[in-house]
Amino acid sequence: MDFLYFLLIGLVAGWLTGQIMKGGSFGLVTNLVVGVIGAILGGFVFSLLGLAATGMMGKLVTATVGAVLLVVILRKFGRNID
């Protein structure tokens, strides 16, 4: 069940990132991929900063921040995920 929550949070985080970064969604599969990778990246960055996410909302914030960072990094290196 935890894996299902992880995928659901990743999907929502990817959608939120699409709304924040370009004003629209990336598409279902891309939202999921961006959100899941963002969750991993966000967890890593938050742990480096000494922050911890608790609860569903904290995990969603962590995943969204990580997904935004991922999109910024990809755009910096010329990769467009639109």
Secondary structure as a PSIPRED ss2 file (coil, helix, strand):
# PSIPRED VFORMAT (PSIPRED V4.0)

   1 M C   1.000  0.000  0.000
   2 D H   0.000  1.000  0.000
   3 F H   0.000  1.000  0.000
   4 L H   0.000  1.000  0.000
   5 Y H   0.000  1.000  0.000
   6 F H   0.000  1.000  0.000
   7 L H   0.000  1.000  0.000
   8 L H   0.000  1.000  0.000
   9 I H   0.000  1.000  0.000
  10 G H   0.000  1.000  0.000
  11 L H   0.000  1.000  0.000
  12 V H   0.000  1.000  0.000
  13 A H   0.000  1.000  0.000
  14 G H   0.000  1.000  0.000
  15 W H   0.000  1.000  0.000
  16 L H   0.000  1.000  0.000
  17 T H   0.000  1.000  0.000
  18 G H   0.000  1.000  0.000
  19 Q H   0.000  1.000  0.000
  20 I H   0.000  1.000  0.000
  21 M H   0.000  1.000  0.000
  22 K H   0.000  1.000  0.000
  23 G C   1.000  0.000  0.000
  24 G C   1.000  0.000  0.000
  25 S C   1.000  0.000  0.000
  26 F C   1.000  0.000  0.000
  27 G C   1.000  0.000  0.000
  28 L H   0.000  1.000  0.000
  29 V H   0.000  1.000  0.000
  30 T H   0.000  1.000  0.000
  31 N H   0.000  1.000  0.000
  32 L H   0.000  1.000  0.000
  33 V H   0.000  1.000  0.000
  34 V H   0.000  1.000  0.000
  35 G H   0.000  1.000  0.000
  36 V H   0.000  1.000  0.000
  37 I H   0.000  1.000  0.000
  38 G H   0.000  1.000  0.000
  39 A H   0.000  1.000  0.000
  40 I H   0.000  1.000  0.000
  41 L H   0.000  1.000  0.000
  42 G H   0.000  1.000  0.000
  43 G H   0.000  1.000  0.000
  44 F H   0.000  1.000  0.000
  45 V H   0.000  1.000  0.000
  46 F H   0.000  1.000  0.000
  47 S H   0.000  1.000  0.000
  48 L H   0.000  1.000  0.000
  49 L C   1.000  0.000  0.000
  50 G C   1.000  0.000  0.000
  51 L C   1.000  0.000  0.000
  52 A C   1.000  0.000  0.000
  53 A C   1.000  0.000  0.000
  54 T C   1.000  0.000  0.000
  55 G H   0.000  1.000  0.000
  56 M H   0.000  1.000  0.000
  57 M H   0.000  1.000  0.000
  58 G H   0.000  1.000  0.000
  59 K H   0.000  1.000  0.000
  60 L H   0.000  1.000  0.000
  61 V H   0.000  1.000  0.000
  62 T H   0.000  1.000  0.000
  63 A H   0.000  1.000  0.000
  64 T H   0.000  1.000  0.000
  65 V H   0.000  1.000  0.000
  66 G H   0.000  1.000  0.000
  67 A H   0.000  1.000  0.000
  68 V H   0.000  1.000  0.000
  69 L H   0.000  1.000  0.000
  70 L H   0.000  1.000  0.000
  71 V H   0.000  1.000  0.000
  72 V H   0.000  1.000  0.000
  73 I H   0.000  1.000  0.000
  74 L H   0.000  1.000  0.000
  75 R H   0.000  1.000  0.000
  76 K H   0.000  1.000  0.000
  77 F C   1.000  0.000  0.000
  78 G C   1.000  0.000  0.000
  79 R C   1.000  0.000  0.000
  80 N C   1.000  0.000  0.000
  81 I C   1.000  0.000  0.000
  82 D C   1.000  0.000  0.000
